[in-house]
Structure formats: structure tokens, C-alpha cells
Amino acid sequence: MNIATMEVPDVGPVTVIKSDRAKYIRITIRPDETIRLTVPKRVSVEKGRRFLRSKVPWIKKSLRRLERLKSTEQNSPLGSGLPSEIDELETQDVLIGRLEEMARIHHLKYGKVTIRNQKTKWGSCSSKNNISLNVNLLRLPEPLRDYVILHELVHTRFKNHGKEFWAELDRAVGGGAKELARKLKKHRLGPSTTGGMERLI
């Protein structure tokens, strides 16, 4: 993993990371207001920089929002085990980017996408193919996170959990879809609720 720093007008220093593990370009804003640009190995740093420059308005808006959240953070409940709104800035970037990537790879189309902090569902897909993802997905191992995203994307074609649905999902995840579903059940969303097939629509 290679690391460098670039200065962006109106934003300040940005840490640029060339990562062997990353699968897509992403921008992360930390609670301490540090900014990181992660660029996959197969993508040029210059392309990553162009992407970063195109996102300057979003970065500035997110930094302003971060300042507002910091001013009220002392009133937030402690020990909930759920990510704060500050962390959600990163979560939205990661989840939406991954959703877009996987929809493109598997030729699946969805409507709108929303990111929510839900206590009973990892994700859902509406009859109009609008997808909702839980911010807590970032707490899951990457294979399970991808499983949930693909689960909802496959629901854009199959609205039930029939044989065709599982066959398509198994193909999309590269085999072992039901085993991933069993592993997901071990991860809890809250003190009395569990994630799993019954928590995905």
C-alpha cells in the first residue's frame, strides 16, 4: 500500500492511498476532519485525483456537516454500539459505491437508494426496486456486506426467496449463498434482534 499527500484548493491536505485491496475509488472523511482518497491498484492516481477534484463541493459540504455534528456530539447517547452520524459520512460513500459497482458487474438495475440506521433489517428492496441499506453494514466483514448488497440487487429480478432467486444469488456471490446467509445470522443489529435471511427483504 503506497501513501502520499496532495494539497487540494479550498479543502487542504488529502492523504492518497494506493491500495491492493480496494476495488473502487473512494473518499473518506474522518471525525478529526482528515481526508483520505483510496485508489485501487488497477486505477491510475491521476484518475483518482480527477475524481477527488470533482467531489470538492461534496467534501466541503461534508466538512461543514461534520462541524455541526461535533458541536452536538456531547449530547449523543454513549454505549449504543451503533455508528454515529459522523461515521455515516464514510458509510454512505462505501455502501453506495459498492452498490453501484456490483449492479454494473452483474447487470442489475435498481431505482433509488437510501442509507438508514435501522434496528431490524440489514437491507430491503421495494416493489419499485428502490433499495435501502443499513449504515451498520460497515461493521460486517466485507464478504457479508457484499452478500447483503447482492441479496437486495437480486431482488430487483426476483421478489421472493424461491429457487430462481437463490440460484441467481448463488451465481452472483460465486457460490455458497446460503452459507453466507447462515453466517449473517450470527451478527446482531441490536440487543434483541439478529440479521439474517428473515431480516432481508
C-alpha positions in Angstrom: 0.0 0.0 0.0 1.6 3.3 -1.2 0.8 6.5 0.7 1.2 10.1 -0.5 -0.3 13.5 0.3 -1.8 16.1 -2.1 -3.0 19.6 -1.4 -6.5 20.4 -2.7 -7.6 24.1 -3.0 -10.4 25.0 -0.6 -10.1 21.6 1.1 -6.5 21.3 2.3 -4.2 18.2 2.5 -5.6 14.8 1.4 -3.9 11.5 2.0 -3.7 9.4 -1.1 -3.5 5.7 -0.6 -2.8 3.3 -3.5 -4.4 0.0 -2.2 -4.1 -3.6 -3.5 -7.3 -4.5 -1.7 -9.5 -1.6 -2.7 -12.0 -2.4 -5.5 -13.1 1.2 -6.3 -12.1 4.8 -5.7 -13.5 6.2 -2.5 -13.2 9.3 -0.4 -13.3 9.0 3.4 -13.7 11.9 5.8 -12.7 11.0 9.4 -14.2 12.6 12.5 -10.9 14.5 13.0 -11.6 16.1 9.6 -8.7 14.3 7.9 -9.5 13.3 4.3 -8.3 10.1 2.6 -8.5 9.2 -1.1 -8.2 5.4 -1.7 -7.3 4.4 -5.2 -7.4 0.7 -6.4 -4.1 -0.8 -7.8 -5.6 -1.1 -11.3 -6.6 2.6 -11.4 -4.1 5.5 -12.0 -3.5 8.0 -9.3 -4.3 10.8 -11.8 -7.8 9.3 -12.3 -8.2 9.2 -8.6 -7.2 12.9 -8.4 -9.7 13.9 -11.0 -12.4 12.1 -9.1 -11.3 13.9 -5.9 -11.5 17.3 -7.6 -15.0 16.5 -8.9 -16.1 15.8 -5.4 -14.7 19.0 -3.8 -18.3 20.5 -3.3 -19.4 17.3 -1.6 -16.2 17.3 0.6 -16.8 20.9 1.7 -20.4 20.2 2.5 -19.5 17.1 4.5 -16.9 19.1 6.5 -19.4 21.7 7.3 -21.8 19.0 8.4 -19.1 17.4 10.5 -18.5 20.6 12.3 -22.2 20.9 13.2 -22.3 17.3 14.4 -19.2 17.8 16.5 -20.9 20.7 18.3 -23.8 18.5 19.3 -21.8 15.2 19.8 -21.6 15.7 23.6 -25.4 15.1 23.7 -25.2 11.8 21.8 -26.0 8.6 23.8 -23.0 6.5 24.7 -22.5 2.8 24.5 -25.2 2.1 21.9 -22.8 0.1 19.7 -24.2 1.9 16.6 -22.1 4.1 14.4 -22.6 7.9 14.9 -23.7 10.3 12.2 -20.1 11.3 11.7 -19.2 7.7 10.8 -22.2 7.7 8.4 -20.4 10.0 6.1 -17.9 7.2 5.3 -20.6 4.5 5.3 -22.7 6.2 2.7 -19.7 6.6 0.4 -18.6 3.0 0.8 -22.1 1.4 0.5 -23.4 3.4 -2.4 -20.1 3.0 -4.3 -20.2 -0.8 -3.8 -23.9 -1.0 -4.8 -23.1 0.9 -8.0 -20.1 -1.3 -8.8 -21.9 -4.6 -8.2 -25.0 -3.5 -10.1 -22.8 -2.7 -13.0 -20.8 -6.0 -12.8 -24.0 -8.2 -12.6 -26.1 -6.1 -15.0 -28.8 -5.4 -12.4 -30.8 -2.2 -12.3 -32.3 -0.5 -9.2 -34.3 2.7 -8.6 -33.4 5.0 -5.7 -31.0 4.1 -2.9 -31.3 5.2 0.7 -28.9 4.6 3.7 -30.6 4.2 7.1 -29.8 3.4 10.6 -32.3 0.5 11.2 -32.5 -1.8 14.1 -34.2 -4.8 12.4 -33.1 -5.0 8.8 -29.8 -5.2 7.0 -31.4 -4.1 3.8 -34.6 -4.2 1.7 -35.8 -3.8 -1.9 -39.2 -2.3 -2.7 -41.6 -3.3 -5.4 -40.3 -0.4 -7.4 -36.7 -1.7 -7.0 -35.7 1.1 -4.6 -33.0 -0.3 -2.3 -32.4 0.6 1.4 -29.2 -0.4 3.1 -28.4 -0.2 6.8 -25.5 2.0 7.9 -24.4 -0.8 10.2 -23.3 -2.9 7.2 -19.9 -1.2 7.5 -19.4 -3.3 10.8 -19.7 -6.6 8.8 -16.8 -8.4 7.2 -16.6 -7.5 3.5 -18.0 -10.8 2.2 -21.1 -10.5 4.3 -21.5 -6.8 3.3 -21.3 -7.8 -0.3 -23.8 -10.6 0.3 -26.4 -8.2 1.7 -25.9 -5.8 -1.2 -26.2 -8.6 -3.8 -29.2 -10.0 -1.9 -31.1 -6.8 -2.5 -29.9 -6.3 -6.0 -31.1 -9.8 -7.0 -34.5 -8.9 -5.5 -34.8 -6.4 -8.4 -35.4 -9.5 -10.6 -37.0 -11.9 -8.1 -39.3 -10.6 -5.4 -39.4 -13.8 -3.3 -36.9 -16.3 -1.9 -37.7 -19.1 -4.4 -35.3 -21.4 -6.3 -34.7 -18.9 -9.1 -33.7 -16.2 -6.5 -31.2 -18.4 -4.7 -29.8 -19.7 -8.0 -29.2 -16.1 -9.2 -27.8 -15.0 -5.8 -25.5 -18.1 -5.6 -24.1 -17.2 -9.1 -23.6 -13.6 -8.1 -21.7 -14.3 -4.9 -19.6 -17.0 -6.5 -21.2 -19.9 -4.7 -22.2 -20.5 -1.1 -25.0 -18.0 -0.8 -26.9 -20.0 1.9 -23.8 -20.4 3.9 -23.2 -16.7 3.8 -26.9 -16.3 5.0 -26.2 -18.5 7.9 -23.0 -16.6 8.8 -25.0 -13.3 8.7 -27.4 -14.6 11.3 -24.6 -14.6 13.9 -24.2 -10.8 13.5 -26.6 -8.8 15.7 -28.1 -5.4 14.9 -29.2 -4.8 18.4 -29.6 -6.4 21.8 -32.6 -8.5 20.8 -32.6 -8.5 17.0 -30.5 -10.5 14.6 -29.6 -10.1 11.0 -30.3 -12.9 8.6 -32.5 -14.0 5.8 -35.6 -13.1 7.7 -34.1 -9.6 8.1 -33.7 -9.1 4.4 -36.5 -8.2 2.1 
